[in-house]
């Protein structure tokens, strides 16, 4: 069955500290992988995506993610977190044929001053 | 470029009432999705349109939910009658095609059923 697991429901980091949000997926074919961010009351904004090629993907707002096929993981990283990064983050796997997205349950990021 | 527009932003109804949500996708986008996001969960696909045809409605509770996409542009999602468990944010998204493209999301409609 296709699924996405985000093991950490809630993470708190200090401003300026590094961040890594974990994502593991289960998918039969070559996955298309995404990270979205959702601020309160807002829709989903795409941070970055992996379709093929270089397994280290750069996104907006200084985020990056690395696709590791052997570990079925697509972890999101940022070297220095800003207070404005506080939000909910969703990892998703997408069908290359239909575009349908399967989302993880999300990780809420809190940033301490 | 204008984004995906949804209305209303918020709706409160009593159980057993009906409700409708509207979505206007990005101009030229052939694929339109409706997702349901229950509090504390990730979004779940309800229905996907390619132009005005349904591609996937396997997760749509068809006894109470219906959706249409007239002329392959705007779309409406209806719930009749609503249940308490339908309380959620309903997100509309669109993409240029269904293959190899990113989906753009609207701000969503927050439905509360009391």
Interface residues (C-beta under 8 A of the other chain):
Chain A: X4 X32 X34 X36 X41 X42 X43 X44 X45 X46 X49 X51 X90 X92 X96 X97 X98 X99 X100 X101 X102 X103 X104 X105 X106
Chain B: X4 X31 X33 X35 X40 X41 X42 X43 X44 X45 X48 X55 X56 X91 X93 X95 X97 X98 X99 X100 X101 X102 X103 X104 X105 X106 X107 X108 X110
